[in-house]
Amino acid sequence: MEKLTGQAIIVTGGASGIGKETALKLTARGAAVVIADFNEEGANQVVTEIEATGGKAASYKVDVANGDEIKALIDWTVEKFGTFNGIFNNAGIGLVKPFLEMDPETYHKVIDVDQHSVYYGLYYGAKKMVELGVKGTIVNTASIYGSLAAVGSFNYNAAKAAVVMMSKSAALELAEHNIRVVGVAPGFIDTPIIGDDVETKKFLAEQHMRGELIQPEKIASVVSFLFSEDASAINGQTLPVDDGFLSFKIK
Ligand SMILES: NC(=O)c1ccc[n+]([C@@H]2O[C@H](COP(=O)([O-])OP(=O)(O)OC[C@H]3O[C@@H](n4cnc5c(N)ncnc54)[C@H](O)[C@@H]3O)[C@@H](O)[C@H]2O)c1
């Protein structure tokens, strides 16, 4: 696959799961990656792992729900690596509660982390790319739950549906600046966010065509492709990477 040497790409939520695996793939293809996460220790470990393979990476502690911090992260990336070509707006959380218990705090927490963070990454990211005059790519993590309602997930459903439309809307206006915006909508991925209850994991696994949870490397492969010129005709869309989850109701 095409090399990404000379590019600097930010991966939010890069300390774990999908973000970590994507950082490993992007650095293996030559990009310098900033592992941006509020889990500083985890982010540092990922940097150590990448450096051990000869890759280029740095960690940055950030709360993605804070726009000023995202702006500072992007400025820091340019200082550190001399350029800025992409951001993977991926950090996210889930707080499951029945709708009648979906109090404002629980609602806003997920909207802040899963939705507003993507706006900050798009807004400050695109402005910096235009300022630098670089061709850029922005990839946003949505979810199958951006198009499918799930019990207890009103906040998460709302945030991820917004991410799908923000990717389209921003792509429309940024194309003339040589900035591509795309989304990825994972099925259930074997990462810490889904918890470690064996029965729950078995149930979730069965909702996929192959009856297995998807490994985070599989999402990372697609995201790494989306950052490349090979994907230059994909713009505004959110790609399901769900092993068929959205394609059937009863197996
Ligand atoms: N795992 C799944 O089944 C699944 C399915 C669909 C979508 N997603 C989405 O994929 C993305 C990555 O999730 P994952 O499965 O890799 O989970 P994960 O828990 O392994 O990774 C999430 C990372 O985000 C970081 N993070 C959380 N809140 C943050 C904040 N406010 N500021 C900075 N960093 C923060 C965490 O520290 C963690 O490193 C999320 O947006 C999630 O909603 C996951």
The ligand as an ORCA input file, in Angstrom:
! r2SCAN-3c Opt
* xyz 0 1
  N     -15.723     -1.127     20.405
  C     -16.860     -1.056     19.741
  O     -17.649     -2.001     19.716
  C     -17.207      0.191     18.959
  C     -18.248      0.123     18.028
  C     -18.577      1.252     17.296
  C     -17.898      2.425     17.509
  N     -16.898      2.472     18.440
  C     -16.222      3.743     18.623
  O     -14.855      3.579     18.395
  C     -14.126      4.607     19.077
  C     -12.934      3.985     19.793
  O     -13.423      3.097     20.764
  P     -12.673      1.744     21.164
  O     -13.634      0.631     20.892
  O     -11.320      1.695     20.591
  O     -12.655      1.924     22.744
  P     -11.436      2.060     23.798
  O     -12.119      2.267     25.110
  O     -10.517      0.910     23.636
  O     -10.690      3.385     23.341
  C     -11.210      4.667     23.553
  C     -10.066      5.603     23.870
  O     -10.596      6.940     23.962
  C      -9.996      7.576     25.075
  N     -10.892      8.650     25.549
  C     -12.144      8.509     26.041
  N     -12.635      9.710     26.386
  C     -11.666     10.632     26.095
  C     -11.574     12.043     26.225
  N     -12.586     12.778     26.741
  N     -10.449     12.657     25.819
  C      -9.407     11.936     25.309
  N      -9.431     10.586     25.172
  C     -10.555      9.948     25.562
  C      -9.814      6.471     26.105
  O      -8.843      6.827     27.083
  C      -9.393      5.310     25.218
  O      -7.988      5.268     25.058
  C     -15.145      5.311     19.962
  O     -15.572      6.509     19.336
  C     -16.296      4.328     20.014
  O     -17.540      4.958     20.247
  C     -16.523      1.384     19.148
*
